[in-house]
Amino acid sequence: MSIVQLAQDNMTELEDAEKRYACALISFIAALSGNMTNTGSAANIIVAEISLRKSGVTLDFKGHLFVCFWISAACCVLSVI
């Protein structure tokens, strides 16, 4: 279940513009956390499994976080420019 759907009950008293902002912010944070960690997304786990089976390369949690943290940080900076 999407985090936005879980938070919907808490946003009933917000104005329309505030609801849109809250949903966008929650979605942004959920997307970042899913892309930054190896276990945050099913796609990341699938890629890690395939790389291990096909090439023997292990994508560990720290290595994935190190690379994806900087990519996510650069995307955040570029998105506000």
C-alpha positions as CSV (number, residue, x, y, z in Angstrom):
1,M,0.0,0.0,0.0
2,S,1.3,3.4,-0.9
3,I,2.4,5.7,1.9
4,V,0.2,8.5,0.4
5,Q,-2.8,6.2,0.8
6,L,-1.8,5.6,4.4
7,A,-1.5,9.3,5.1
8,Q,-4.7,10.3,3.4
9,D,-6.8,10.2,6.6
10,N,-4.4,12.6,8.3
11,M,-4.8,15.1,5.5
12,T,-8.6,15.5,5.5
13,E,-8.4,18.9,7.3
14,L,-5.8,20.4,5.0
15,E,-6.6,22.9,2.3
16,D,-6.4,21.7,-1.3
17,A,-3.0,23.3,-2.0
18,E,-1.6,21.9,1.2
19,K,-2.9,18.5,0.3
20,R,-1.2,18.6,-3.1
21,Y,2.1,19.8,-1.4
22,A,1.9,17.1,1.3
23,C,1.2,14.3,-1.3
24,A,4.1,15.5,-3.5
25,L,6.4,15.7,-0.5
26,I,5.5,12.2,0.7
27,S,5.8,10.8,-2.8
28,F,9.2,12.4,-3.2
29,I,10.6,11.1,0.1
30,A,9.2,7.6,-0.6
31,A,10.8,7.6,-4.1
32,L,14.2,8.7,-2.7
33,S,14.2,6.1,0.0
34,G,13.2,3.4,-2.5
35,N,16.0,4.3,-4.9
36,M,18.7,4.9,-2.2
37,T,18.6,1.5,-0.5
38,N,19.1,-1.9,-1.9
39,T,16.0,-3.2,0.0
40,G,13.8,-0.1,-0.7
41,S,12.6,-1.3,-4.0
42,A,11.7,-4.7,-5.4
43,A,13.5,-3.7,-8.7
44,N,16.8,-3.1,-6.7
45,I,16.5,-6.6,-5.2
46,I,15.9,-8.2,-8.6
47,V,18.9,-6.5,-10.1
48,A,21.1,-7.5,-7.2
49,E,20.0,-11.2,-7.6
50,I,20.5,-11.2,-11.4
51,S,23.9,-9.6,-11.1
52,L,24.9,-12.3,-8.6
53,R,23.6,-15.2,-10.7
54,K,24.8,-14.0,-14.1
55,S,28.2,-12.4,-13.3
56,G,29.0,-13.3,-9.7
57,V,29.0,-9.6,-8.7
58,T,27.6,-9.0,-5.2
59,L,25.7,-5.8,-4.7
60,D,25.8,-5.3,-1.0
61,F,23.8,-2.8,1.0
62,K,26.7,-0.4,1.8
63,G,28.0,-0.4,-1.7
64,H,24.6,0.3,-3.2
65,L,23.9,3.0,-0.7
66,F,27.2,4.7,-1.3
67,V,26.6,5.0,-5.1
68,C,22.9,5.7,-4.9
69,F,23.2,8.3,-2.2
70,W,25.4,10.5,-4.4
71,I,23.2,10.0,-7.5
72,S,20.0,10.8,-5.5
73,A,21.7,13.9,-3.9
74,A,22.8,15.1,-7.4
75,C,19.2,14.6,-8.7
76,C,17.8,16.6,-5.8
77,V,20.2,19.5,-6.4
78,L,19.5,19.4,-10.2
79,S,15.8,19.3,-9.6
80,V,15.7,22.6,-7.8
81,I,18.0,24.5,-10.2
